Structure formats: structure tokens, C-alpha cells
Amino acid sequence: MIDCNESDAVLLVSSGLTANAQQFAASLNGKLISFPAIDSKDVMNAAVSGSVALFEIARQLRLKATEEC
């Protein structure tokens, strides 16, 4: 599980993480989230993967907001 903050950025890459994308993510103190593959085939496409990641970020931020009250 990754701890998400309001200042986190999401970089969604669908066809392999290039050196430029890795460098950009590192400059933002980014965290790598990977989705498993079965038989070297992507389990989910980029849109679905991004939706899952964004849902989890939103869930964590809502949880933190209610804990701060």
C-alpha cells in the first residue's frame, strides 16, 4: 500500500516506462505503482489502471480528512 498525500502527482504510462518518464517521476519524489501481468499480458488497460489508482488516492485523502476532524 502506498501512502498518498494531497501534493502527490499521478503519471500514467501505458506502453512502458521510459527513462524520461522515470526521471520526471523521480523529480516529483514519485512512487511506482505497478499492476500485475499474466503471461506478459496487461491485466488492465491504462484507463482502468488509472481509475483504480485515482480511486485509491481519493479514498485515502477522504480518510485522512475525516481523521483530522
N, CA, C and O atoms as a Maestro MAE file, in Angstrom:
{
 s_m_m2io_version
 :::
 2.0.0
}

f_m_ct {
 s_m_title
 :::
 protein
 m_atom[276] {
  # First column is atom index #
  i_m_mmod_type
  r_m_x_coord
  r_m_y_coord
  r_m_z_coord
  i_m_residue_number
  s_m_chain_name
  s_m_pdb_residue_name
  s_m_pdb_atom_name
  i_m_atomic_number
  :::
  1 25 0.846 -1.184 0.000 1 A "MET " " N  " 7
  2 3 0.000 0.000 0.000 1 A "MET " " CA " 6
  3 2 0.881 1.231 0.000 1 A "MET " " C  " 6
  4 15 1.921 1.258 0.658 1 A "MET " " O  " 8
  5 25 0.477 2.229 -0.720 2 A "ILE " " N  " 7
  6 3 1.216 3.475 -0.805 2 A "ILE " " CA " 6
  7 2 0.430 4.558 -0.100 2 A "ILE " " C  " 6
  8 15 -0.779 4.686 -0.289 2 A "ILE " " O  " 8
  9 25 1.124 5.339 0.714 3 A "ASP " " N  " 7
  10 3 0.503 6.442 1.437 3 A "ASP " " CA " 6
  11 2 0.425 7.643 0.505 3 A "ASP " " C  " 6
  12 15 1.455 8.127 0.037 3 A "ASP " " O  " 8
  13 25 -0.771 8.126 0.230 4 A "CYS " " N  " 7
  14 3 -0.971 9.235 -0.704 4 A "CYS " " CA " 6
  15 2 -1.167 10.545 0.050 4 A "CYS " " C  " 6
  16 15 -1.747 10.579 1.135 4 A "CYS " " O  " 8
  17 25 -0.671 11.617 -0.551 5 A "ASN " " N  " 7
  18 3 -0.809 12.960 0.009 5 A "ASN " " CA " 6
  19 2 -1.439 13.877 -1.021 5 A "ASN " " C  " 6
  20 15 -1.492 13.549 -2.206 5 A "ASN " " O  " 8
  21 25 -1.917 15.029 -0.568 6 A "GLU " " N  " 7
  22 3 -2.544 15.980 -1.481 6 A "GLU " " CA " 6
  23 2 -1.581 16.488 -2.542 6 A "GLU " " C  " 6
  24 15 -2.012 16.873 -3.628 6 A "GLU " " O  " 8
  25 25 -0.283 16.497 -2.248 7 A "SER " " N  " 7
  26 3 0.683 17.035 -3.198 7 A "SER " " CA " 6
  27 2 1.207 15.984 -4.172 7 A "SER " " C  " 6
  28 15 2.048 16.298 -5.015 7 A "SER " " O  " 8
  29 25 0.730 14.746 -4.076 8 A "ASP " " N  " 7
  30 3 1.194 13.698 -4.977 8 A "ASP " " CA " 6
  31 2 0.686 13.932 -6.390 8 A "ASP " " C  " 6
  32 15 -0.403 14.469 -6.597 8 A "ASP " " O  " 8
  33 25 1.494 13.519 -7.356 9 A "ALA " " N  " 7
  34 3 1.110 13.582 -8.764 9 A "ALA " " CA " 6
  35 2 1.004 12.163 -9.296 9 A "ALA " " C  " 6
  36 15 1.682 11.255 -8.815 9 A "ALA " " O  " 8
  37 25 0.154 11.983 -10.284 10 A "VAL " " N  " 7
  38 3 -0.012 10.668 -10.895 10 A "VAL " " CA " 6
  39 2 0.475 10.755 -12.330 10 A "VAL " " C  " 6
  40 15 0.014 11.596 -13.103 10 A "VAL " " O  " 8
  41 25 1.403 9.889 -12.681 11 A "LEU " " N  " 7
  42 3 1.903 9.785 -14.048 11 A "LEU " " CA " 6
  43 2 1.469 8.425 -14.564 11 A "LEU " " C  " 6
  44 15 1.962 7.396 -14.102 11 A "LEU " " O  " 8
  45 25 0.563 8.417 -15.505 12 A "LEU " " N  " 7
  46 3 0.018 7.169 -16.031 12 A "LEU " " CA " 6
  47 2 0.728 6.838 -17.340 12 A "LEU " " C  " 6
  48 15 0.677 7.614 -18.294 12 A "LEU " " O  " 8
  49 25 1.382 5.696 -17.378 13 A "VAL " " N  " 7
  50 3 2.132 5.264 -18.560 13 A "VAL " " CA " 6
  51 2 1.537 3.951 -19.036 13 A "VAL " " C  " 6
  52 15 1.397 3.008 -18.256 13 A "VAL " " O  " 8
  53 25 1.186 3.888 -20.316 14 A "SER " " N  " 7
  54 3 0.516 2.689 -20.806 14 A "SER " " CA " 6
  55 2 1.405 1.786 -21.650 14 A "SER " " C  " 6
  56 15 1.075 0.617 -21.848 14 A "SER " " O  " 8
  57 25 2.507 2.294 -22.145 15 A "SER " " N  " 7
  58 3 3.294 1.452 -23.058 15 A "SER " " CA " 6
  59 2 4.751 1.350 -22.625 15 A "SER " " C  " 6
  60 15 5.648 1.339 -23.468 15 A "SER " " O  " 8
  61 25 4.990 1.278 -21.349 16 A "GLY " " N  " 7
  62 3 6.355 1.132 -20.843 16 A "GLY " " CA " 6
  63 2 6.883 2.434 -20.285 16 A "GLY " " C  " 6
  64 15 6.641 3.508 -20.835 16 A "GLY " " O  " 8
  65 25 7.598 2.326 -19.198 17 A "LEU " " N  " 7
  66 3 8.124 3.495 -18.508 17 A "LEU " " CA " 6
  67 2 9.460 3.880 -19.126 17 A "LEU " " C  " 6
  68 15 10.449 3.165 -18.965 17 A "LEU " " O  " 8
  69 25 9.495 5.003 -19.829 18 A "THR " " N  " 7
  70 3 10.729 5.461 -20.469 18 A "THR " " CA " 6
  71 2 11.648 6.107 -19.445 18 A "THR " " C  " 6
  72 15 11.227 6.418 -18.331 18 A "THR " " O  " 8
  73 25 12.900 6.308 -19.825 19 A "ALA " " N  " 7
  74 3 13.868 6.956 -18.937 19 A "ALA " " CA " 6
  75 2 13.407 8.374 -18.603 19 A "ALA " " C  " 6
  76 15 13.570 8.817 -17.466 19 A "ALA " " O  " 8
  77 25 12.837 9.093 -19.569 20 A "ASN " " N  " 7
  78 3 12.342 10.451 -19.313 20 A "ASN " " CA " 6
  79 2 11.194 10.448 -18.315 20 A "ASN " " C  " 6
  80 15 11.124 11.313 -17.441 20 A "ASN " " O  " 8
  81 25 10.296 9.481 -18.442 21 A "ALA " " N  " 7
  82 3 9.171 9.388 -17.506 21 A "ALA " " CA " 6
  83 2 9.675 9.047 -16.111 21 A "ALA " " C  " 6
  84 15 9.188 9.600 -15.125 21 A "ALA " " O  " 8
  85 25 10.646 8.141 -16.017 22 A "GLN " " N  " 7
  86 3 11.219 7.795 -14.716 22 A "GLN " " CA " 6
  87 2 11.884 8.999 -14.078 22 A "GLN " " C  " 6
  88 15 11.736 9.236 -12.879 22 A "GLN " " O  " 8
  89 25 12.623 9.767 -14.885 23 A "GLN " " N  " 7
  90 3 13.312 10.955 -14.370 23 A "GLN " " CA " 6
  91 2 12.299 12.003 -13.906 23 A "GLN " " C  " 6
  92 15 12.489 12.628 -12.863 23 A "GLN " " O  " 8
  93 25 11.229 12.196 -14.669 24 A "PHE " " N  " 7
  94 3 10.193 13.149 -14.293 24 A "PHE " " CA " 6
  95 2 9.526 12.738 -12.985 24 A "PHE " " C  " 6
  96 15 9.332 13.563 -12.093 24 A "PHE " " O  " 8
  97 25 9.177 11.461 -12.878 25 A "ALA " " N  " 7
  98 3 8.541 10.961 -11.652 25 A "ALA " " CA " 6
  99 2 9.486 11.103 -10.462 25 A "ALA " " C  " 6
  100 15 9.053 11.477 -9.372 25 A "ALA " " O  " 8
  101 25 10.756 10.813 -10.657 26 A "ALA " " N  " 7
  102 3 11.737 10.937 -9.578 26 A "ALA " " CA " 6
  103 2 11.883 12.391 -9.138 26 A "ALA " " C  " 6
  104 15 12.092 12.661 -7.956 26 A "ALA " " O  " 8
  105 25 11.776 13.323 -10.074 27 A "SER " " N  " 7
  106 3 11.900 14.739 -9.724 27 A "SER " " CA " 6
  107 2 10.741 15.203 -8.841 27 A "SER " " C  " 6
  108 15 10.858 16.202 -8.131 27 A "SER " " O  " 8
  109 25 9.620 14.474 -8.889 28 A "LEU " " N  " 7
  110 3 8.453 14.786 -8.060 28 A "LEU " " CA " 6
  111 2 8.380 13.885 -6.830 28 A "LEU " " C  " 6
  112 15 7.357 13.835 -6.148 28 A "LEU " " O  " 8
  113 25 9.480 13.169 -6.551 29 A "ASN " " N  " 7
  114 3 9.502 12.167 -5.476 29 A "ASN " " CA " 6
  115 2 8.398 11.138 -5.679 29 A "ASN " " C  " 6
  116 15 7.743 10.711 -4.727 29 A "ASN " " O  " 8
  117 25 8.206 10.752 -6.921 30 A "GLY " " N  " 7
  118 3 7.132 9.833 -7.290 30 A "GLY " " CA " 6
  119 2 7.327 8.431 -6.764 30 A "GLY " " C  " 6
  120 15 8.433 8.011 -6.425 30 A "GLY " " O  " 8
  121 25 6.237 7.736 -6.711 31 A "LYS " " N  " 7
  122 3 6.215 6.341 -6.285 31 A "LYS " " CA " 6
  123 2 5.747 5.499 -7.457 31 A "LYS " " C  " 6
  124 15 4.835 5.901 -8.180 31 A "LYS " " O  " 8
  125 25 6.348 4.349 -7.654 32 A "LEU " " N  " 7
  126 3 5.969 3.473 -8.746 32 A "LEU " " CA " 6
  127 2 4.882 2.514 -8.264 32 A "LEU " " C  " 6
  128 15 5.039 1.814 -7.264 32 A "LEU " " O  " 8
  129 25 3.791 2.506 -8.999 33 A "ILE " " N  " 7
  130 3 2.705 1.565 -8.737 33 A "ILE " " CA " 6
  131 2 2.597 0.695 -9.976 33 A "ILE " " C  " 6
  132 15 2.462 1.208 -11.086 33 A "ILE " " O  " 8
  133 25 2.655 -0.595 -9.797 34 A "SER " " N  " 7
  134 3 2.533 -1.472 -10.959 34 A "SER " " CA " 6
  135 2 1.356 -2.409 -10.763 34 A "SER " " C  " 6
  136 15 1.021 -2.798 -9.644 34 A "SER " " O  " 8
  137 25 0.746 -2.756 -11.864 35 A "PHE " " N  " 7
  138 3 -0.344 -3.707 -11.857 35 A "PHE " " CA " 6
  139 2 0.185 -5.009 -12.438 35 A "PHE " " C  " 6
  140 15 0.933 -4.982 -13.416 35 A "PHE " " O  " 8
  141 25 -0.179 -6.136 -11.868 36 A "PRO " " N  " 7
  142 3 0.394 -7.412 -12.317 36 A "PRO " " CA " 6
  143 2 -0.022 -7.770 -13.739 36 A "PRO " " C  " 6
  144 15 -1.077 -7.361 -14.223 36 A "PRO " " O  " 8
  145 25 0.825 -8.533 -14.382 37 A "ALA " " N  " 7
  146 3 0.529 -9.044 -15.719 37 A "ALA " " CA " 6
  147 2 0.459 -10.564 -15.650 37 A "ALA " " C  " 6
  148 15 1.135 -11.194 -14.837 37 A "ALA " " O  " 8
  149 25 -0.354 -11.130 -16.499 38 A "ILE " " N  " 7
  150 3 -0.478 -12.575 -16.581 38 A "ILE " " CA " 6
  151 2 0.042 -12.999 -17.956 38 A "ILE " " C  " 6
  152 15 -0.435 -12.515 -18.982 38 A "ILE " " O  " 8
  153 25 1.007 -13.889 -17.968 39 A "ASP " " N  " 7
  154 3 1.611 -14.345 -19.227 39 A "ASP " " CA " 6
  155 2 2.102 -13.172 -20.072 39 A "ASP " " C  " 6
  156 15 1.927 -13.157 -21.290 39 A "ASP " " O  " 8
  157 25 2.723 -12.183 -19.407 40 A "SER " " N  " 7
  158 3 3.274 -10.989 -20.078 40 A "SER " " CA " 6
  159 2 2.217 -10.164 -20.786 40 A "SER " " C  " 6
  160 15 2.545 -9.387 -21.682 40 A "SER " " O  " 8
  161 25 0.968 -10.311 -20.410 41 A "LYS " " N  " 7
  162 3 -0.104 -9.505 -20.990 41 A "LYS " " CA " 6
  163 2 -0.665 -8.615 -19.900 41 A "LYS " " C  " 6
  164 15 -0.846 -9.042 -18.760 41 A "LYS " " O  " 8
  165 25 -0.937 -7.374 -20.263 42 A "ASP " " N  " 7
  166 3 -1.504 -6.445 -19.297 42 A "ASP " " CA " 6
  167 2 -2.866 -6.939 -18.833 42 A "ASP " " C  " 6
  168 15 -3.695 -7.358 -19.641 42 A "ASP " " O  " 8
  169 25 -3.087 -6.884 -17.527 43 A "VAL " " N  " 7
  170 3 -4.361 -7.314 -16.972 43 A "VAL " " CA " 6
  171 2 -5.423 -6.242 -17.207 43 A "VAL " " C  " 6
  172 15 -6.575 -6.553 -17.509 43 A "VAL " " O  " 8
  173 25 -5.028 -4.995 -17.068 44 A "MET " " N  " 7
  174 3 -5.971 -3.888 -17.251 44 A "MET " " CA " 6
  175 2 -5.373 -2.879 -18.220 44 A "MET " " C  " 6
  176 15 -4.152 -2.737 -18.281 44 A "MET " " O  " 8
  177 25 -6.195 -2.185 -18.967 45 A "ASN " " N  " 7
  178 3 -5.665 -1.148 -19.831 45 A "ASN " " CA " 6
  179 2 -5.371 0.108 -19.013 45 A "ASN " " C  " 6
  180 15 -5.710 0.170 -17.831 45 A "ASN " " O  " 8
  181 25 -4.754 1.091 -19.622 46 A "ALA " " N  " 7
  182 3 -4.313 2.287 -18.915 46 A "ALA " " CA " 6
  183 2 -5.472 3.046 -18.273 46 A "ALA " " C  " 6
  184 15 -5.333 3.557 -17.162 46 A "ALA " " O  " 8
  185 25 -6.599 3.124 -18.949 47 A "ALA " " N  " 7
  186 3 -7.741 3.868 -18.395 47 A "ALA " " CA " 6
  187 2 -8.254 3.226 -17.115 47 A "ALA " " C  " 6
  188 15 -8.535 3.918 -16.137 47 A "ALA " " O  " 8
  189 25 -8.375 1.915 -17.121 48 A "VAL " " N  " 7
  190 3 -8.866 1.210 -15.941 48 A "VAL " " CA " 6
  191 2 -7.826 1.281 -14.824 48 A "VAL " " C  " 6
  192 15 -8.168 1.528 -13.668 48 A "VAL " " O  " 8
  193 25 -6.563 1.066 -15.168 49 A "SER " " N  " 7
  194 3 -5.490 1.144 -14.168 49 A "SER " " CA " 6
  195 2 -5.451 2.525 -13.516 49 A "SER " " C  " 6
  196 15 -5.328 2.641 -12.297 49 A "SER " " O  " 8
  197 25 -5.556 3.555 -14.328 50 A "GLY " " N  " 7
  198 3 -5.567 4.921 -13.798 50 A "GLY " " CA " 6
  199 2 -6.763 5.177 -12.910 50 A "GLY " " C  " 6
  200 15 -6.649 5.845 -11.882 50 A "GLY " " O  " 8
  201 25 -7.910 4.650 -13.300 51 A "SER " " N  " 7
  202 3 -9.114 4.816 -12.486 51 A "SER " " CA " 6
  203 2 -8.962 4.152 -11.124 51 A "SER " " C  " 6
  204 15 -9.366 4.711 -10.104 51 A "SER " " O  " 8
  205 25 -8.380 2.960 -11.111 52 A "VAL " " N  " 7
  206 3 -8.160 2.258 -9.848 52 A "VAL " " CA " 6
  207 2 -7.205 3.060 -8.964 52 A "VAL " " C  " 6
  208 15 -7.461 3.237 -7.773 52 A "VAL " " O  " 8
  209 25 -6.108 3.543 -9.546 53 A "ALA " " N  " 7
  210 3 -5.128 4.327 -8.778 53 A "ALA " " CA " 6
  211 2 -5.743 5.613 -8.243 53 A "ALA " " C  " 6
  212 15 -5.552 5.947 -7.074 53 A "ALA " " O  " 8
  213 25 -6.476 6.338 -9.076 54 A "LEU " " N  " 7
  214 3 -7.093 7.591 -8.630 54 A "LEU " " CA " 6
  215 2 -8.165 7.352 -7.576 54 A "LEU " " C  " 6
  216 15 -8.302 8.150 -6.648 54 A "LEU " " O  " 8
  217 25 -8.929 6.269 -7.700 55 A "PHE " " N  " 7
  218 3 -9.923 5.933 -6.689 55 A "PHE " " CA " 6
  219 2 -9.246 5.713 -5.341 55 A "PHE " " C  " 6
  220 15 -9.726 6.204 -4.319 55 A "PHE " " O  " 8
  221 25 -8.134 4.980 -5.330 56 A "GLU " " N  " 7
  222 3 -7.425 4.703 -4.081 56 A "GLU " " CA " 6
  223 2 -6.846 5.981 -3.477 56 A "GLU " " C  " 6
  224 15 -6.878 6.163 -2.260 56 A "GLU " " O  " 8
  225 25 -6.319 6.862 -4.319 57 A "ILE " " N  " 7
  226 3 -5.791 8.139 -3.818 57 A "ILE " " CA " 6
  227 2 -6.920 8.947 -3.184 57 A "ILE " " C  " 6
  228 15 -6.763 9.486 -2.089 57 A "ILE " " O  " 8
  229 25 -8.059 9.029 -3.873 58 A "ALA " " N  " 7
  230 3 -9.204 9.782 -3.333 58 A "ALA " " CA " 6
  231 2 -9.699 9.163 -2.030 58 A "ALA " " C  " 6
  232 15 -10.049 9.882 -1.093 58 A "ALA " " O  " 8
  233 25 -9.730 7.831 -1.967 59 A "ARG " " N  " 7
  234 3 -10.177 7.154 -0.752 59 A "ARG " " CA " 6
  235 2 -9.267 7.488 0.423 59 A "ARG " " C  " 6
  236 15 -9.739 7.778 1.522 59 A "ARG " " O  " 8
  237 25 -7.967 7.446 0.186 60 A "GLN " " N  " 7
  238 3 -7.021 7.755 1.258 60 A "GLN " " CA " 6
  239 2 -7.131 9.209 1.706 60 A "GLN " " C  " 6
  240 15 -7.064 9.494 2.902 60 A "GLN " " O  " 8
  241 25 -7.299 10.123 0.766 61 A "LEU " " N  " 7
  242 3 -7.418 11.540 1.126 61 A "LEU " " CA " 6
  243 2 -8.701 11.800 1.921 61 A "LEU " " C  " 6
  244 15 -8.693 12.588 2.866 61 A "LEU " " O  " 8
  245 25 -9.805 11.138 1.542 62 A "ARG " " N  " 7
  246 3 -11.053 11.287 2.305 62 A "ARG " " CA " 6
  247 2 -10.879 10.736 3.712 62 A "ARG " " C  " 6
  248 15 -11.354 11.340 4.674 62 A "ARG " " O  " 8
  249 25 -10.212 9.613 3.846 63 A "LEU " " N  " 7
  250 3 -9.975 9.006 5.142 63 A "LEU " " CA " 6
  251 2 -9.128 9.922 6.030 63 A "LEU " " C  " 6
  252 15 -9.423 10.097 7.212 63 A "LEU " " O  " 8
  253 25 -8.085 10.497 5.454 64 A "LYS " " N  " 7
  254 3 -7.232 11.419 6.219 64 A "LYS " " CA " 6
  255 2 -8.014 12.645 6.660 64 A "LYS " " C  " 6
  256 15 -7.825 13.139 7.772 64 A "LYS " " O  " 8
  257 25 -8.895 13.141 5.789 65 A "ALA " " N  " 7
  258 3 -9.678 14.326 6.120 65 A "ALA " " CA " 6
  259 2 -10.619 14.045 7.289 65 A "ALA " " C  " 6
  260 15 -10.800 14.905 8.150 65 A "ALA " " O  " 8
  261 25 -11.214 12.869 7.332 66 A "THR " " N  " 7
  262 3 -12.135 12.556 8.436 66 A "THR " " CA " 6
  263 2 -11.357 12.290 9.725 66 A "THR " " C  " 6
  264 15 -11.881 12.533 10.812 66 A "THR " " O  " 8
  265 25 -10.139 11.805 9.634 67 A "GLU " " N  " 7
  266 3 -9.325 11.565 10.843 67 A "GLU " " CA " 6
  267 2 -8.852 12.866 11.460 67 A "GLU " " C  " 6
  268 15 -8.630 12.930 12.669 67 A "GLU " " O  " 8
  269 25 -8.690 13.923 10.638 68 A "GLU " " N  " 7
  270 3 -8.204 15.210 11.114 68 A "GLU " " CA " 6
  271 2 -9.294 16.003 11.834 68 A "GLU " " C  " 6
  272 15 -8.990 16.934 12.579 68 A "GLU " " O  " 8
  273 25 -10.547 15.648 11.619 69 A "CYS " " N  " 7
  274 3 -11.668 16.400 12.220 69 A "CYS " " CA " 6
  275 2 -11.809 16.126 13.704 69 A "CYS " " C  " 6
  276 15 -12.698 16.678 14.352 69 A "CYS " " O  " 8
  :::
 }
 m_bond[275] {
  # First column is bond index #
  i_m_from
  i_m_to
  i_m_order
  :::
  1 1 2 1
  2 2 3 1
  3 3 4 2
  4 3 5 1
  5 5 6 1
  6 6 7 1
  7 7 8 2
  8 7 9 1
  9 9 10 1
  10 10 11 1
  11 11 12 2
  12 11 13 1
  13 13 14 1
  14 14 15 1
  15 15 16 2
  16 15 17 1
  17 17 18 1
  18 18 19 1
  19 19 20 2
  20 19 21 1
  21 21 22 1
  22 22 23 1
  23 23 24 2
  24 23 25 1
  25 25 26 1
  26 26 27 1
  27 27 28 2
  28 27 29 1
  29 29 30 1
  30 30 31 1
  31 31 32 2
  32 31 33 1
  33 33 34 1
  34 34 35 1
  35 35 36 2
  36 35 37 1
  37 37 38 1
  38 38 39 1
  39 39 40 2
  40 39 41 1
  41 41 42 1
  42 42 43 1
  43 43 44 2
  44 43 45 1
  45 45 46 1
  46 46 47 1
  47 47 48 2
  48 47 49 1
  49 49 50 1
  50 50 51 1
  51 51 52 2
  52 51 53 1
  53 53 54 1
  54 54 55 1
  55 55 56 2
  56 55 57 1
  57 57 58 1
  58 58 59 1
  59 59 60 2
  60 59 61 1
  61 61 62 1
  62 62 63 1
  63 63 64 2
  64 63 65 1
  65 65 66 1
  66 66 67 1
  67 67 68 2
  68 67 69 1
  69 69 70 1
  70 70 71 1
  71 71 72 2
  72 71 73 1
  73 73 74 1
  74 74 75 1
  75 75 76 2
  76 75 77 1
  77 77 78 1
  78 78 79 1
  79 79 80 2
  80 79 81 1
  81 81 82 1
  82 82 83 1
  83 83 84 2
  84 83 85 1
  85 85 86 1
  86 86 87 1
  87 87 88 2
  88 87 89 1
  89 89 90 1
  90 90 91 1
  91 91 92 2
  92 91 93 1
  93 93 94 1
  94 94 95 1
  95 95 96 2
  96 95 97 1
  97 97 98 1
  98 98 99 1
  99 99 100 2
  100 99 101 1
  101 101 102 1
  102 102 103 1
  103 103 104 2
  104 103 105 1
  105 105 106 1
  106 106 107 1
  107 107 108 2
  108 107 109 1
  109 109 110 1
  110 110 111 1
  111 111 112 2
  112 111 113 1
  113 113 114 1
  114 114 115 1
  115 115 116 2
  116 115 117 1
  117 117 118 1
  118 118 119 1
  119 119 120 2
  120 119 121 1
  121 121 122 1
  122 122 123 1
  123 123 124 2
  124 123 125 1
  125 125 126 1
  126 126 127 1
  127 127 128 2
  128 127 129 1
  129 129 130 1
  130 130 131 1
  131 131 132 2
  132 131 133 1
  133 133 134 1
  134 134 135 1
  135 135 136 2
  136 135 137 1
  137 137 138 1
  138 138 139 1
  139 139 140 2
  140 139 141 1
  141 141 142 1
  142 142 143 1
  143 143 144 2
  144 143 145 1
  145 145 146 1
  146 146 147 1
  147 147 148 2
  148 147 149 1
  149 149 150 1
  150 150 151 1
  151 151 152 2
  152 151 153 1
  153 153 154 1
  154 154 155 1
  155 155 156 2
  156 155 157 1
  157 157 158 1
  158 158 159 1
  159 159 160 2
  160 159 161 1
  161 161 162 1
  162 162 163 1
  163 163 164 2
  164 163 165 1
  165 165 166 1
  166 166 167 1
  167 167 168 2
  168 167 169 1
  169 169 170 1
  170 170 171 1
  171 171 172 2
  172 171 173 1
  173 173 174 1
  174 174 175 1
  175 175 176 2
  176 175 177 1
  177 177 178 1
  178 178 179 1
  179 179 180 2
  180 179 181 1
  181 181 182 1
  182 182 183 1
  183 183 184 2
  184 183 185 1
  185 185 186 1
  186 186 187 1
  187 187 188 2
  188 187 189 1
  189 189 190 1
  190 190 191 1
  191 191 192 2
  192 191 193 1
  193 193 194 1
  194 194 195 1
  195 195 196 2
  196 195 197 1
  197 197 198 1
  198 198 199 1
  199 199 200 2
  200 199 201 1
  201 201 202 1
  202 202 203 1
  203 203 204 2
  204 203 205 1
  205 205 206 1
  206 206 207 1
  207 207 208 2
  208 207 209 1
  209 209 210 1
  210 210 211 1
  211 211 212 2
  212 211 213 1
  213 213 214 1
  214 214 215 1
  215 215 216 2
  216 215 217 1
  217 217 218 1
  218 218 219 1
  219 219 220 2
  220 219 221 1
  221 221 222 1
  222 222 223 1
  223 223 224 2
  224 223 225 1
  225 225 226 1
  226 226 227 1
  227 227 228 2
  228 227 229 1
  229 229 230 1
  230 230 231 1
  231 231 232 2
  232 231 233 1
  233 233 234 1
  234 234 235 1
  235 235 236 2
  236 235 237 1
  237 237 238 1
  238 238 239 1
  239 239 240 2
  240 239 241 1
  241 241 242 1
  242 242 243 1
  243 243 244 2
  244 243 245 1
  245 245 246 1
  246 246 247 1
  247 247 248 2
  248 247 249 1
  249 249 250 1
  250 250 251 1
  251 251 252 2
  252 251 253 1
  253 253 254 1
  254 254 255 1
  255 255 256 2
  256 255 257 1
  257 257 258 1
  258 258 259 1
  259 259 260 2
  260 259 261 1
  261 261 262 1
  262 262 263 1
  263 263 264 2
  264 263 265 1
  265 265 266 1
  266 266 267 1
  267 267 268 2
  268 267 269 1
  269 269 270 1
  270 270 271 1
  271 271 272 2
  272 271 273 1
  273 273 274 1
  274 274 275 1
  275 275 276 2
  :::
 }
}
